[in-house]
């Protein structure tokens, strides 16, 4: 299979580039060979005039290159002294092979001489290289958090080779950003680059990436914005710019420029089955990065807003069940923290959040990003849809602590056997002490108990399970099986094609499930 075809199964690579070594020459020849192949293939294809890029990007590259830096991060780790092995470049296919071989011989059963397990401890340095860029001539540098990791010795290497010792101002693992500070040389002023507006970038706009791929030093690559708003499931705030500009290991933390020389993204990850660029790279948009960088610079940490709700997405079936005008949109509130700002403001389970502080919430994934970027303590208006009517709730945001759970509701349940779609297919019973004991249902959980699920039903397809409790039907509380069937019959008479159930687990965690009525 062609490598590109398997790209969706490939991991997102966030590893910084490796140190310079002889392996670099091998890698360089491989990359050069690949580029020749591509060039020959491209030469055989006619290229329409309108598809050509700028005549030259040299002026732009020259304008910004001095602000792009290499990052050298060293971490001292403790290792046991043992049999010395060959010096193999980190990151090469031989590294794991030799490490396993010599660990086995020197540390575990090497025979007769003891090994790593018996030897004295000694210090060993682990080095990595990445990229960054200067945002303030006073010496502030931005890079990725994963480039520096837990390094205890960080150097910023300027374009002319000057090395400056750096200290960490602050870092954030959720957006994968870090801010460093260096002391500028006495004989010059550091070149800094400004941020641009990533929201103005459109798919098809030209961009250039500058960085330190594979430790080669300052390298320029060009391409276009391939897409915006990409979610690569790396965290709750995913909102990446996708680009086909060549990004490789070592480009991490480097800037993605627009044609005005403004930073509109910070190169962070690649999707690759080979470990090298296949034209799918991802950058943190400047609109997402800049508020985080400002807080790291000012406070040394990120202080994110907190609403205190668990949410889930609204699909077409759920939107119909909620009678949500305008189709599937917003974030459905599946839980409200008892001590959170949302509870104080009167936001309820079953509300659909449509706007937050004037910004539309098109999907549930939008809400955590918007809330997190809003200052702690700010009073905002939250527009919710409640039983078919829009209601505005003023909320004063709290602060999200690192220990707080993610805001997205966990909807994963064990897959039922032979799941197909037909009807509700639920056997229901009123709550009894015997059922509470059988299914370990907490006393605080009220409603109607599901005792059996037809495996050939829509309810089974929606992963409703015996032992769960129906709390609401069509946003009305129920306490007996008769109330459930009565409510379903009423919705059918109204011409509804689906019903929204509020389902509680044994411990009280709830989720919404839209089930077809056909």
Rosetta blueprint (number, residue, H / E / L):
1 X L
2 X L
3 X H
4 X H
5 X H
6 X H
7 X H
8 X H
9 X H
10 X L
11 X L
12 X E
13 X E
14 X L
15 X L
16 X L
17 X E
18 X L
19 X L
20 X L
21 X L
22 X H
23 X H
24 X H
25 X H
26 X H
27 X H
28 X H
29 X H
30 X H
31 X H
32 X H
33 X H
34 X H
35 X H
36 X H
37 X H
38 X H
39 X H
40 X H
41 X H
42 X H
43 X H
44 X L
45 X L
46 X L
47 X L
48 X L
49 X H
50 X H
51 X H
52 X L
53 X L
54 X L
55 X L
56 X L
57 X L
58 X H
59 X H
60 X H
61 X H
62 X H
63 X H
64 X H
65 X H
66 X H
67 X H
68 X E
69 X E
70 X E
71 X E
72 X E
73 X E
74 X E
75 X E
76 X E
77 X E
78 X E
79 X E
80 X E
81 X L
82 X L
83 X L
84 X L
85 X L
86 X L
87 X L
88 X L
89 X L
90 X L
91 X L
92 X L
93 X H
94 X H
95 X H
96 X H
97 X H
98 X H
99 X H
100 X H
101 X H
102 X H
103 X H
104 X H
105 X H
106 X H
107 X L
108 X L
109 X L
110 X L
111 X L
112 X L
113 X L
114 X L
115 X L
116 X L
117 X L
118 X L
119 X L
120 X L
121 X E
122 X E
123 X E
124 X E
125 X E
126 X E
127 X E
128 X E
129 X E
130 X E
131 X E
132 X E
133 X E
134 X E
135 X E
136 X E
137 X L
138 X L
139 X L
140 X E
141 X E
142 X E
143 X E
144 X L
145 X H
146 X H
147 X H
148 X H
149 X L
150 X L
151 X L
152 X L
153 X E
154 X E
155 X E
156 X E
157 X E
158 X L
159 X L
160 X L
161 X L
162 X L
163 X E
164 X E
165 X E
166 X E
167 X E
168 X E
169 X E
170 X E
171 X E
172 X E
173 X L
174 X L
175 X L
176 X L
177 X E
178 X E
179 X E
180 X E
181 X E
182 X E
183 X L
184 X L
185 X L
186 X L
187 X L
188 X L
189 X L
190 X L
191 X L
192 X L
193 X L
194 X L
195 X E
196 X L
197 X L
198 X H
199 X H
200 X H
201 X L
202 X L
203 X L
204 X L
205 X L
206 X E
207 X E
208 X E
209 X E
210 X E
211 X E
212 X L
213 X H
214 X H
215 X H
216 X L
217 X L
218 X L
219 X E
220 X E
221 X E
222 X E
223 X E
224 X E
225 X E
226 X E
227 X E
228 X E
229 X E
230 X E
231 X L
232 X L
233 X L
234 X L
235 X L
236 X L
237 X L
238 X L
239 X L
240 X E
241 X E
242 X E
243 X E
244 X L
245 X L
246 X L
247 X L
248 X L
249 X L
250 X L
251 X L
252 X L
253 X L
254 X L
255 X E
256 X E
257 X E
258 X L
259 X L
260 X L
261 X L
262 X L
263 X E
264 X E
265 X E
266 X E
267 X E
268 X E
269 X E
270 X E
271 X E
272 X L
273 X L
274 X L
275 X L
276 X L
277 X L
278 X L
279 X L
280 X L
281 X E
282 X E
283 X E
284 X E
285 X E
286 X H
287 X H
288 X H
289 X H
290 X H
291 X H
292 X H
293 X H
294 X H
295 X H
296 X H
297 X H
298 X H
299 X H
300 X L
301 X L
302 X L
303 X L
304 X L
305 X E
306 X E
307 X L
308 X L
309 X E
310 X E
311 X E
312 X E
313 X E
314 X L
315 X L
316 X H
317 X H
318 X H
319 X H
320 X H
321 X H
322 X L
323 X L
324 X L
325 X L
326 X L
327 X L
328 X L
329 X L
330 X L
331 X E
332 X E
333 X E
334 X E
335 X E
336 X E
337 X L
338 X L
339 X L
340 X L
341 X H
342 X H
343 X H
344 X H
345 X H
346 X L
347 X L
348 X L
349 X L
350 X L
351 X L
352 X E
353 X E
354 X E
355 X E
356 X E
357 X L
358 X L
359 X E
360 X E
361 X L
362 X L
363 X L
364 X H
365 X H
366 X H
367 X H
368 X H
369 X H
370 X H
371 X H
372 X H
373 X L
374 X L
375 X L
376 X L
377 X L
378 X L
379 X E
380 X E
381 X E
382 X E
383 X E
384 X E
385 X E
386 X E
387 X L
388 X L
389 X E
390 X E
391 X E
392 X E
393 X E
394 X E
395 X E
396 X E
397 X L
398 X E
399 X E
400 X L
401 X L
402 X L
403 X L
404 X L
405 X L
406 X L
407 X L
408 X E
409 X L
410 X L
411 X L
412 X L
413 X L
414 X L
415 X L
416 X L
417 X L
418 X L
419 X L
420 X L
421 X L
422 X L
423 X L
424 X L
425 X L
426 X E
427 X E
428 X E
429 X E
430 X E
431 X L
432 X L
433 X H
434 X H
435 X H
436 X H
437 X H
438 X H
439 X H
440 X L
441 X L
442 X L
443 X L
444 X L
445 X L
446 X L
447 X L
448 X E
449 X E
450 X E
451 X E
452 X E
453 X E
454 X L
455 X L
456 X L
457 X L
458 X H
459 X H
460 X H
461 X H
462 X L
463 X L
464 X L
465 X L
466 X L
467 X L
468 X L
469 X E
470 X E
471 X E
472 X E
473 X E
474 X L
475 X L
476 X E
477 X E
478 X L
479 X L
480 X L
481 X H
482 X H
483 X H
484 X H
485 X H
486 X H
487 X H
488 X H
489 X H
490 X H
491 X H
492 X H
493 X H
494 X L
495 X L
496 X L
497 X L
498 X E
499 X E
500 X E
501 X E
502 X E
503 X E
504 X E
505 X L
506 X L
507 X L
508 X L
509 X L
510 X E
511 X E
512 X E
513 X E
514 X E
515 X E
516 X E
517 X L
518 X L
